[in-house]
Amino acid sequence: MSSWFDDLKTPRFKGEPQARVAKIPEGLWGKCPSCGEIIQTRQLQENYSVCSECDHHLRISALDRIALLTDTDSFQSYGDDFQSNDPLKFDDQKPYKERLAQAMKSHKMNDAFLAGKARLEGLPFHLGVFEFKFMGGSMGSVVGEKITLTLEGALRDSLPAVLVSASGGARMQEGILSLMQMAKTSAVIEKMREAGIPYISILTDPTTGGVAASFAMLGDVIIAEPKALIGFAGPRVIEQTIRQKLPEGFQRSEFLLKHGFLDRIVHRKEMRAELHQLFIRLGNRCKF
């Protein structure tokens, strides 16, 4: 014998139940990590991935960065076939080879850096850009070699070099070989300086570790996007070392500009025009 509440426990429908909630396609909306504002993806893209409410600069891909800073279809990449051979046979929770293979499959590139020759308002230059999503934009031997290629190409062609940093620092899976890229890239910059060839460093969120401790802070002109995280060690490590509380906004662009580590903070919308002006003012020894 059935009880009176059986019908409540097991609802009966006439025919198939109809979905009453419309599904929203993925990718139409994004959320600002700073203020939490929900923004249409198209609107965000039209605004250079800058939040229209709080002006927060969201991280963008290397390809988007190249499109922002170069003339249409002018970027000619080199070093795309470079690939790490896992020199230390590193293995922690997952073998380094597997991590690399997964990152290469996900991001359709061989490492965390794109290098090439391009034009900006018709002026040629060499450009290198980090892809932060590829293992945190970490710098291993391949990244170091491609940075060196970019700088050497600028030196050879007597053209400006621009490097856009977005990195967590040296890649621990390559040990001392990764750390040696700091010295390797810095040595080429010294040669550029002697030849009077301009090197412009653009720091984006984040620029940390061995990248910040080497070529990223050695530009003839050092530019940063607003509120970018820039520094060598993390704030907790620094506080434990010096046993002091760090100031508000420590390791952000505005703090570094105030204390002389940067030359300028430039909004993403103005970065292209800023670079063009720098090429004109600093390019007296360049072969435009």
C-alpha positions in Angstrom: 0.0 0.0 0.0 1.5 3.4 -1.0 1.5 6.3 1.3 0.2 9.8 0.5 3.7 11.3 0.2 4.9 9.0 -2.6 3.7 11.4 -5.2 5.7 14.2 -3.6 8.9 12.2 -3.5 8.7 11.0 -7.1 7.2 13.7 -9.3 5.3 12.5 -12.4 5.6 14.4 -15.7 3.4 14.2 -18.7 5.9 13.6 -21.5 9.6 14.7 -21.3 10.6 17.5 -18.9 11.5 20.7 -20.6 14.7 22.6 -19.7 13.6 26.0 -18.3 17.0 27.6 -17.8 18.7 28.8 -20.9 22.4 27.8 -21.1 24.8 30.7 -21.6 27.7 29.9 -24.0 31.1 29.8 -22.4 33.5 32.6 -23.1 31.0 35.4 -23.5 31.8 37.0 -20.1 34.9 37.6 -18.0 35.5 38.7 -14.5 38.0 41.3 -13.4 40.3 39.8 -10.8 40.8 43.2 -9.2 37.2 44.6 -8.7 35.1 41.6 -9.5 33.2 43.3 -12.3 31.6 41.0 -14.9 32.5 42.3 -18.4 31.6 41.1 -21.8 34.5 39.4 -23.4 34.1 41.4 -26.6 34.0 44.6 -24.7 37.2 43.5 -22.8 39.0 42.7 -26.0 38.0 46.1 -27.5 39.5 47.8 -24.4 42.9 46.0 -24.7 41.9 43.6 -21.9 41.8 46.5 -19.4 38.9 46.6 -17.0 36.5 49.5 -17.8 35.5 49.9 -14.2 38.8 49.9 -12.2 41.4 50.1 -15.1 43.0 46.9 -14.0 45.3 45.5 -16.7 44.5 41.8 -17.2 47.2 39.4 -18.4 47.2 38.9 -22.1 48.8 36.2 -24.3 52.1 36.6 -26.2 50.2 36.7 -29.5 47.9 39.4 -28.3 50.9 41.4 -27.1 52.6 41.1 -30.5 49.4 42.2 -32.3 49.2 45.2 -30.0 52.8 46.3 -30.6 53.4 45.6 -34.3 52.0 46.5 -37.7 49.5 43.9 -39.1 51.2 40.7 -40.4 54.7 42.2 -40.0 56.0 39.9 -37.2 58.4 37.2 -38.6 59.3 34.8 -35.9 62.6 32.9 -35.5 63.8 30.1 -33.2 60.4 28.4 -33.2 62.0 25.0 -33.5 64.1 25.3 -30.4 63.1 22.8 -27.7 64.5 21.8 -24.4 66.0 18.3 -24.2 65.6 17.9 -20.4 69.4 18.1 -19.7 69.0 17.2 -16.0 66.4 14.4 -16.5 64.4 16.3 -13.8 61.6 14.5 -12.1 59.4 15.7 -9.2 55.7 14.9 -9.1 55.8 14.6 -12.9 58.8 14.2 -15.2 59.9 17.5 -16.8 59.5 16.0 -20.3 55.9 15.4 -19.5 55.3 18.9 -18.2 56.9 20.3 -21.4 54.9 18.1 -23.7 51.7 19.1 -21.9 52.5 22.8 -22.1 53.5 22.5 -25.8 50.2 20.7 -26.6 48.1 23.2 -24.6 49.7 26.4 -25.9 50.9 25.3 -29.4 54.4 26.6 -28.9 57.7 25.0 -28.0 58.5 27.2 -25.0 57.5 30.3 -23.0 58.9 32.9 -25.4 58.3 34.2 -28.9 61.0 36.1 -30.8 61.0 37.8 -34.2 61.5 40.8 -36.3 58.6 43.2 -36.9 57.6 46.7 -37.8 55.9 49.4 -35.8 54.4 52.3 -37.9 56.8 51.1 -40.6 59.9 51.1 -38.4 61.7 47.8 -38.1 62.7 46.3 -34.8 63.3 43.0 -33.0 60.7 41.9 -30.5 60.6 39.2 -27.8 57.6 38.4 -25.7 57.0 36.0 -22.8 53.9 33.7 -22.7 53.1 33.5 -19.0 50.7 30.6 -19.4 53.6 28.3 -20.5 54.9 27.1 -17.2 54.6 30.5 -15.6 56.8 32.1 -18.3 59.8 30.5 -16.6 63.2 31.1 -18.2 65.1 28.0 -19.2 67.9 27.4 -21.7 65.5 27.7 -24.7 64.0 31.0 -23.5 67.5 32.4 -22.7 68.7 31.4 -26.2 65.7 33.1 -27.9 66.2 36.2 -25.8 69.8 36.2 -26.9 68.8 35.8 -30.5 66.5 38.8 -30.3 69.2 41.0 -28.8 71.9 39.7 -31.2 69.6 40.3 -34.1 69.0 43.9 -33.0 72.8 44.4 -32.6 73.6 42.8 -36.0 70.9 44.8 -37.9 71.4 48.0 -35.9 67.8 48.1 -34.9 66.0 48.6 -31.5 65.2 45.6 -29.4 62.1 45.3 -27.3 61.5 42.6 -24.7 58.2 42.2 -22.9 58.6 40.3 -19.7 55.9 38.3 -17.9 57.7 35.6 -15.9 57.9 33.8 -12.6 61.7 33.7 -13.0 64.3 30.9 -13.7 63.0 27.4 -14.5 64.0 25.2 -11.6 63.8 22.0 -13.7 66.9 23.1 -15.6 68.9 24.1 -12.5 72.2 26.0 -13.1 71.6 26.0 -16.8 68.6 28.2 -16.3 70.4 30.5 -14.0 73.3 31.0 -16.5 70.8 32.6 -18.9 70.9 35.6 -16.6 74.6 36.2 -17.3 74.2 35.2 -21.0 71.5 37.7 -21.8 73.1 40.5 -19.7 76.4 40.1 -21.7 74.7 40.8 -25.0 73.0 43.9 -23.6 76.4 45.3 -22.6 77.5 44.8 -26.3 74.4 46.7 -27.4 75.1 49.5 -25.0 78.6 49.9 -26.3 77.3 50.0 -29.9 74.6 52.6 -29.0 71.7 50.3 -30.1 68.6 50.9 -27.9 67.1 48.2 -25.8 63.6 48.9 -24.3 62.3 46.7 -21.5 58.6 46.4 -20.9 57.6 44.9 -17.5 54.1 43.4 -17.2 52.4 41.5 -14.4 54.3 39.6 -13.1 58.0 40.1 -13.7 59.9 38.3 -10.9 62.8 36.1 -10.0 65.8 35.7 -12.3 64.2 37.6 -15.1 63.8 40.7 -12.9 67.3 40.2 -11.7 68.9 40.3 -15.1 67.9 41.6 -18.6 64.4 42.9 -17.5 66.0 45.6 -15.4 68.8 46.4 -17.8 67.0 48.4 -20.4 68.1 51.8 -21.7 64.4 52.6 -21.0 62.4 50.5 -18.6 58.6 50.8 -18.9 56.0 49.1 -16.8 52.2 48.6 -17.0 50.2 50.0 -14.1 50.1 48.0 -10.9 52.3 45.2 -12.3 54.0 42.9 -9.8 57.8 43.4 -10.2 60.5 42.0 -7.9 63.0 39.3 -7.2 61.9 37.4 -4.1 58.4 37.2 -2.7 57.3 39.6 0.0 57.0 36.9 2.7 60.7 35.9 2.1 61.8 39.5 2.2 59.9 40.2 5.5 61.4 37.1 7.1 64.9 38.1 6.0 64.8 41.8 7.1 62.3 41.2 9.9 60.3 44.3 8.9 56.8 44.9 7.6 56.9 45.9 4.0 55.3 49.2 2.8 51.9 49.2 1.2 52.1 48.5 -2.6 55.6 47.1 -2.3 56.8 45.5 -5.6 54.1 47.3 -7.7 54.9 49.5 -10.6 54.0 52.7 -8.8 56.2 52.0 -5.8 59.2 51.1 -8.1 58.7 54.3 -10.2 58.7 56.4 -7.0 62.0 54.8 -5.9 63.8 55.1 -9.2 63.6 51.5 -10.6 61.5 52.5 -13.6 61.5 55.3 -16.1 57.8 55.4 -16.9 54.5 53.7 -16.3 52.5 53.5 -19.5 48.9 52.5 -20.0 48.4 49.6 -22.4 46.4 51.8 -24.7 49.4 54.1 -25.0 52.2 51.5 -25.2 52.3 51.4 -29.0 52.6 55.2 -29.4 55.2 55.3 -26.6 57.4 52.7 -28.3 57.2 54.6 -31.6 58.3 57.8 -30.0 61.2 56.0 -28.3 62.4 54.5 -31.6 62.5 58.0 -33.1 64.3 59.6 -30.1 66.8 56.8 -29.4 67.3 55.5 -32.9 70.0 57.9 -34.1 72.4 54.9 -34.6 69.7 52.6 -36.0 69.3 51.7 -39.7 65.6 52.4 -40.2 
